[in-house]
Amino acid sequence: MTILKLTFGCILFSLRLYSQELKSTYEYRTSYYHETLNLFHDGSFRYFVTQELSHEEIQGNWQIRNDSILVLDSSPQKNKMLAFENQKKGDEITFRVQNMSKQDIHFNLYLITESNDTLLFRDQYKKTITNKRFSSFYIVDVNSNKSPTYKREGLRSNIFDIMLTTERVFDNEHWKYCNDYIIPIGINGEYSNYKLIKQ
């Protein structure tokens, strides 16, 4: 019985190692910046970015859609932003912004109007008070991390409590995929002007 358990255990361990086998590595490197994406056969990935004074590593799951889109999701999954609407008397609209540890942060607030104009409130800290009307908004923190765009739910809501993840998170992120290269999305939410080349 013990031999059977050991044999079964060895088989499971071998299968796990095989399933984690590296499928492809994509890379972009300069003298001051290095970005790598490792895709594994079991549908997991490891993403690394190294620049002057920082190193970041993210793990998650990947899939290819329509032979041209690489979809990435962090694991464990994290929310990029949580927003809560409330109402109080008065015409002023207040945005209170914190990180997920409930610490006040510096940020830029972008309000999108019904006519699709964008109003920028630059270099904000802790909160922003305005009387400008808007239909949606997004926030960019001091590390250039861009939040998802939040669509206003209540027309009378005038207090918005917002919590942001200030680290890089992949949440159904769509990168442009070709077998030989990938065009990533940067922390600003835009496609990069460089490619990760298959090694």
C-alpha positions as CSV (number, residue, x, y, z in Angstrom):
1,M,0.0,0.0,0.0
2,T,2.9,2.4,0.9
3,I,4.6,1.6,-2.4
4,L,1.3,2.3,-4.3
5,K,1.0,5.7,-2.5
6,L,4.6,6.6,-3.3
7,T,4.1,5.7,-6.9
8,F,0.9,7.7,-7.2
9,G,2.6,10.6,-5.5
10,C,5.5,10.5,-7.9
11,I,3.1,10.4,-10.9
12,L,1.2,13.5,-9.6
13,F,4.4,15.4,-9.0
14,S,5.6,14.6,-12.5
15,L,2.3,15.7,-14.0
16,R,2.5,18.9,-12.1
17,L,6.0,19.6,-13.3
18,Y,5.0,18.7,-16.9
19,S,2.0,21.0,-16.7
20,Q,4.1,23.9,-15.5
21,E,6.5,23.4,-18.5
22,L,7.4,26.6,-20.2
23,K,5.6,27.2,-23.4
24,S,7.0,30.5,-24.6
25,T,9.0,33.5,-23.4
26,Y,8.5,37.0,-24.7
27,E,10.9,39.8,-23.9
28,Y,11.8,43.4,-24.4
29,R,15.1,44.8,-23.1
30,T,16.9,48.1,-23.1
31,S,19.8,49.3,-20.9
32,Y,17.4,50.6,-18.3
33,Y,14.3,48.5,-18.7
34,H,13.5,44.8,-18.9
35,E,10.1,43.3,-19.4
36,T,9.5,39.5,-19.7
37,L,6.3,37.4,-20.0
38,N,6.6,33.6,-19.5
39,L,3.6,31.6,-20.7
40,F,3.3,28.0,-19.4
41,H,1.4,25.1,-20.9
42,D,-1.0,24.8,-18.0
43,G,-2.4,28.3,-18.8
44,S,-0.5,30.2,-16.1
45,F,2.0,33.0,-16.7
46,R,4.7,34.9,-14.9
47,Y,5.3,38.5,-15.8
48,F,8.4,40.5,-14.7
49,V,9.4,44.2,-15.1
50,T,12.7,45.5,-13.9
51,Q,13.7,49.2,-14.2
52,E,16.1,51.5,-12.4
53,L,14.9,51.2,-8.8
54,S,12.1,48.7,-9.0
55,H,11.3,45.1,-9.7
56,E,7.8,43.7,-10.1
57,E,6.5,40.2,-10.6
58,I,2.9,39.1,-11.3
59,Q,1.5,35.7,-11.7
60,G,-1.8,34.7,-13.3
61,N,-3.7,32.9,-16.0
62,W,-3.7,33.4,-19.8
63,Q,-5.7,32.4,-22.8
64,I,-5.6,33.2,-26.6
65,R,-8.8,34.5,-28.2
66,N,-9.4,34.7,-32.0
67,D,-5.7,33.9,-32.6
68,S,-4.8,37.5,-32.0
69,I,-5.6,38.5,-28.4
70,L,-3.8,37.4,-25.3
71,V,-6.0,37.7,-22.3
72,L,-4.3,38.1,-18.9
73,D,-5.8,37.8,-15.4
74,S,-3.8,38.1,-12.2
75,S,-4.0,35.2,-9.7
76,P,-5.1,35.6,-7.0
77,Q,-7.5,38.1,-8.6
78,K,-7.6,41.6,-7.2
79,N,-9.9,44.5,-7.8
80,K,-8.3,47.5,-9.5
81,M,-10.9,49.8,-8.0
82,L,-13.8,49.8,-5.6
83,A,-16.3,52.7,-5.7
84,F,-19.2,53.4,-3.4
85,E,-21.8,56.1,-4.0
86,N,-23.7,58.1,-1.4
87,Q,-25.9,61.2,-1.2
88,K,-26.0,64.2,1.1
89,K,-27.6,67.6,0.9
90,G,-25.9,70.1,-1.3
91,D,-24.7,70.6,-4.9
92,E,-21.0,69.8,-4.3
93,I,-19.6,66.5,-5.4
94,T,-16.9,64.9,-3.3
95,F,-14.4,62.2,-4.3
96,R,-12.5,60.6,-1.5
97,V,-9.6,58.5,-2.7
98,Q,-7.5,55.9,-0.8
99,N,-5.5,52.8,-1.5
100,M,-6.7,49.3,-0.5
101,S,-5.1,49.8,2.9
102,K,-7.3,52.8,3.4
103,Q,-4.5,55.3,3.3
104,D,-5.0,58.7,1.5
105,I,-3.1,59.0,-1.8
106,H,-2.1,61.5,-4.4
107,F,-3.9,61.2,-7.7
108,N,-5.2,62.8,-10.9
109,L,-9.0,62.6,-11.4
110,Y,-10.5,62.5,-14.9
111,L,-14.3,63.3,-15.2
112,I,-16.0,62.4,-18.4
113,T,-19.1,64.6,-19.2
114,E,-22.3,63.6,-21.0
115,S,-20.9,65.3,-24.1
116,N,-17.8,63.1,-23.9
117,D,-15.4,65.9,-22.8
118,T,-12.8,65.1,-20.2
119,L,-12.1,67.4,-17.2
120,L,-8.8,66.9,-15.5
121,F,-8.2,67.6,-11.8
122,R,-4.4,67.3,-11.5
123,D,-2.2,66.6,-8.4
124,Q,-5.0,65.9,-6.0
125,Y,-4.6,64.5,-2.5
126,K,-7.1,62.6,-0.4
127,K,-10.2,64.2,-1.9
128,T,-11.5,66.4,-4.7
129,I,-14.6,68.7,-4.4
130,T,-16.3,70.0,-7.5
131,N,-19.7,71.0,-8.9
132,K,-19.0,69.8,-12.4
133,R,-21.5,67.4,-13.9
134,F,-20.2,64.0,-15.2
135,S,-21.3,60.6,-16.4
136,S,-18.2,58.6,-15.6
137,F,-14.6,59.0,-14.2
138,Y,-11.2,57.3,-13.9
139,I,-8.2,57.9,-11.7
140,V,-4.5,57.8,-12.4
141,D,-2.2,57.4,-9.3
142,V,1.3,58.8,-8.9
143,N,2.8,55.6,-10.4
144,S,0.8,56.2,-13.5
145,N,-1.5,53.2,-12.8
146,K,-4.8,53.9,-14.5
147,S,-8.1,52.7,-12.9
148,P,-11.0,51.2,-14.9
149,T,-13.5,53.8,-16.0
150,Y,-16.4,53.9,-13.5
151,K,-19.9,54.8,-14.8
152,R,-21.9,56.8,-12.4
153,E,-25.0,54.9,-11.1
154,G,-27.0,57.5,-9.2
155,L,-27.8,60.8,-10.8
156,R,-28.1,62.3,-7.3
157,S,-25.1,60.7,-5.8
158,N,-22.6,63.3,-4.7
159,I,-20.2,61.4,-2.5
160,F,-17.8,58.9,-4.1
161,D,-15.6,56.8,-1.8
162,I,-12.9,55.2,-4.0
163,M,-10.3,52.6,-3.1
164,L,-7.5,51.9,-5.6
165,T,-5.0,49.1,-6.0
166,T,-1.7,51.0,-6.4
167,E,0.2,48.0,-7.8
168,R,-0.1,46.5,-11.3
169,V,-3.1,44.2,-11.7
170,F,-4.2,42.2,-14.8
171,D,-8.0,42.1,-15.0
172,N,-9.2,40.7,-18.3
173,E,-6.4,42.6,-20.0
174,H,-6.2,42.2,-23.8
175,W,-2.8,42.3,-25.3
176,K,-2.2,42.1,-29.1
177,Y,-0.8,38.7,-29.9
178,C,1.2,37.3,-32.8
179,N,3.1,34.0,-32.5
180,D,6.4,35.9,-32.8
181,Y,5.6,38.9,-30.7
182,I,3.2,40.5,-28.3
183,I,2.2,44.2,-28.0
184,P,1.6,44.8,-24.3
185,I,-0.6,47.3,-22.5
186,G,1.3,49.7,-20.2
187,I,0.2,50.8,-16.7
188,N,-1.4,53.8,-18.3
189,G,-3.9,51.5,-20.0
190,E,-2.6,52.2,-23.5
191,Y,-0.8,49.9,-26.0
192,S,2.9,50.2,-25.8
193,N,5.0,51.4,-28.7
194,Y,7.3,48.4,-28.5
195,K,6.9,44.6,-28.8
196,L,7.8,41.7,-26.5
197,I,9.7,39.4,-28.9
198,K,9.5,35.6,-28.7
199,Q,12.8,34.2,-27.5
